[in-house]
């Protein structure tokens, strides 16, 4: 190797190369390093080549056989294909790096494969519980899945790996966010209002006085885990944090984004003009603020925050807030 071409491994790379004595201890160390150090981009590039490996570890995703993914692809157009095609062409259209790295065809294939995977799951439930066929079709593809798939495709070296991570993430971390009625998203918006009222009662009251609730300004950010707010390289840093500590932290990340423009919001007679499009994401500032909010929330509220993405039993408690 020529002199000057080698770079020193960062703390996360070093930790990945050490076999952990205890798996949980190794995961805790990795989460801590993500919070305190962050992943390093390759020299001269705005890209981290080992990010997908870190995500695989955090999500406990083992390599899947390419044949499994190809089998889904070879089934052709799923019943949700037309809905998928209506969304893919407008996915992260303003991000040049994404448009250069990820083709629409690739995004279509991953979403179509996911639709077949969900179709098989729905058919199984249909046989066991006599589920309605029209309801099964509605579960194949829902609003926002195209944007949720985008960071995985951008980060991973192959469609197979991207599909495995994407499928695992929505199935295990936020299944209520991808139900036909987006149940988890609407619960999250209620939790966003409740949390903001505690964290910054002045800002909450001001926005409420303007008839602005999270349903109006926070829907897209919750639906996409903030992937709708550019730039993508900052989204990936935020996602390192969300994948490490849980998708529920996105609610606090959205509140952090509000507080970063707090003075402008309070000074505006029409704050919705500022909230229609959030300013460029500043991931490290957002993460620092989001973490600082956790001790300020009542334990019961934080528990609801954690569980609202996957636990249907908390729905009534959240709606009663």
N, C-alpha and C positions, 0 to 999 in steps of 0.2 A: 504493500500500500504506500502510495506516495505521501511524503510529509505534508501535513496540513489537511489531508482528506479525512482523517479520523477525528471524531469528537467524543468527548467524555460522556459516558452514560449518565442520564439524569437519575434522581433518586427512585422514580417510579420504574424505570427500566431495570435498575439494579435490584429492586424488590421483586420484580417479575422473574428474575433469573435465579432467585433464591428459593429452593424448595421449602415451603412452610412446614414447620413441625406440626402445627395445628391449622387446619384449613380456615376455621373461623378467625383465628388470630391473623392469618395472612390477609384475609379480606378486610379486617379492621385496619390493618396497617396500610393497605392499598387505599381505602377510603380516606384515611387521615392524610396521606400524601396528596391525594387529589384535592382535598380541601386546602391544604397548606402550601403545596408546591405547584400543582397543576401539571398537565402533560406538556411536553416540549415539542415544538414544531421542528421539522427537519431543517438543517441549515439552508438558508436562502429560499425557503418555501413556506407558504402559509398553510402547512399541512403536517399532520402527525401520522406517521406510517403505522405506529403500533396502537393507535386508538381503538381500532376494531378488536384487537386482542384483549385490551383492557375491558371493553364492553362485554366480550364473551365471558371473561372471568366473573365480572360482577353479576351478569345475568345467568351464569352457570349454563351456558350454551356450549354443548359439545359439537364438534364438526359433524355436519350431516352429509350423507352420501349425495353426490351430484345427481345420481339416478333418481333419488326421491323427488328432488326439485324438478328434474326433467320430465318425470312422469306426470306431474301436475301441469307442466307447460304443454305437453303433447296431447292433453285432453282438449285443447283448443279453447275457443271463446266460452267463458263461463256465463251463467244467466245474468251476471252483473256487468258484463263486458261493455255495454253501451254507456252505462253510468260511469264506468272507469274512464272511458275515452272522453267523456264530457268534462272530466276534471284534469286529466294528466297534462294537457297542453298548457294549462295556466299555473303549473306548479313552480314556485320560486322563479318566476320569469325575469325578475330584475337582478337576480344573482348570476353574474357572468361565469363565475367559477363553477357553479352547479351546472349551468347549461353546457359548459365545455366538457365536464367530466361525466355527466349522467345523461343518457339519451332518453327521450320520451318512450322509445320502444322498450328499453330496459325497465322503466318505471311501470309500464303497462304489464309487462310479463310478471313482475313481482306481485302487483296488485291482483292480477288475474289468477295467479297461483294461490294467493291468499284466499280469494273468493272460492276457489275449488276446495281448499282445506276447510273453510268455514261451512261450505255446502255439505261436505261429508259429515262434519260434526252435527249440523242441523238435521240431516237425514237420520243420523243415529238417534238424536233426541226425539225426532218425529216418530220413529219406530217404538221408542220406549215410552213416550208420553203423549203420543198422538198429536204432536204439534202441528199447527196449521201451515200448509205449504206456502201461502202468501207471506206469512210472517217469516218463514225460513228464507225466502228470497230477499226480504228487507234486511236480514242480518249479514248478507254476503259482503256488502260494501256500504259504508256510511260516510257522510261528510267528514272531511279532514284526514282520511286515511292516506290520501296522496301526499299531503304535507308531512305526516308522521313517517312515511316510508322514505322520504327524501334524504334526511341525514344519514340513515343507514346505508343507502345506496352510494352516497357521496363518500362515506368513510371506509366502506369495505372494499376489499380487493376483488370480490366476486359477487355475482348476483346470489349464488347459493348461500354465502355467508350472510349477506344482507337480508335475505328472506328468513333465514333461521333466527337472526337477532330480532327482526321486525315482528315476526310471528310470536316469538317468545315474549317480547316486551308487551304487546297489546293483550296477550292471552293471560299473562301472569301478573303484570304490574298495574294495568289500567283497563281491565275488561269492561267495566261499566262506562268507560268513555267511548266505547265503540259499539254500544248497543243501538238498535234502530232509533230510539228516542233520545239518545245521547244522555242517558240518565245521570251518569257520573259527572258530566260537564255541568249540568244544571245544579246538581248538589254542590259542586265545587264553587259555582258562582254565588250561591247562598253563603257558603263558608267564607268566601272572599269578602263579602259585605260585612259579615259578623266579625271577621278578623281585623279588617280595616277600622271598624268602629272602636276596637280595643287599642290598636296600635297607634292610630292617629284620629281621635274623635273629631278634631277640628276639620280635617280634610273630609272625613266621612260626612259630617253634618253639612258642609258646604256643597258637596256633590249631591247629597240627598235633597238639599234645598233647590237644586237645579233639576231635580227629578232624574238624576243620573245614578243608576245602580250598576252593579257588575254585569248584569244581563246585557246592558247596552254597550259597555266599553271593554269588557273582559272576555267575551265569548270566544273570539278567535284565538286569544292567547292561551286560554285553557284548553280549547279543542285541540290545538297543535303543540301543546307543551312549549309555547313561546317560539316555535320554529317559524312562525309567520312574521317575526320581527327581525329584519336584517341587521347586520351582515351575518352570513352563514358561519363564518369562522368563529364569531362570538357565540352563536347558537350552540356550536359543538362544545365549547367550553362550559356553557350552562348545562348542556346535556350530560357531560362527564359528571357533573355534580348531581343532577337529577337521577341518573342511572345508579350512582353510588349511594345516594341517601333516600331516594324514593320520589315518585312523581308528585306526591302531595306537596313537596316543597315548591312546586311551580306556582302554587297559589301565593305563597309568600314572596316568590320572585316577581310576580305581577305587582304586588303591593310595593315592593322595592322600586320597581320602575315608576310607579306613581309618585313615590316620595322623592325620586330624583328630579321630578319636574313639579314638585309641590308648590313652590313659590309662584311659578307661572300659572298653575291651575287656580290658586287662590286669588291671583290678580286678574284672572280672566272673567268677563261677564258671560262668556260662552265657552266653558271649559271643554265641551264635547268636541270643539274644533281641534283641540290639542290631543284629545283621546282617540279620535278616529284613526290616527296613525301614530303609534308610539315612536319616540325618538330612537335612533340607532342604539341597539343593545350594547350595554357595557357589562359584560358577564361578571367580571371580578367584583365590581362595585355592587352589582345586584346580589351576588352570592353572599358577600360580606353582610349586607343589610338583611337578607333573608334569614341567615343564621342568627343574627342578633334579635330577630323577632320571636324566636321560639320560646325563650324564657318568659316572655311577656304574655303568652297565651295561657289561659287556664288549662289544666291537665286534661279535663274532659273534652274541651274544644280541640286540643291538639290530637287527641285520640281519634276524634271524628275526622279530622283532617287526614290523618294517616289512612284510615279505613275507607274513606268515601270512594276511592278509585276502584275498589274490588269487593266490598262487603255490602250486599243489598240490605242487610238487617239494620243498618244505621240510617236508612232513608227517612223514616218517620221522625227520628230524633233531630235530624238536620232541618227538616221542613218546619219543625216546631220552634226553631231558634228565633 
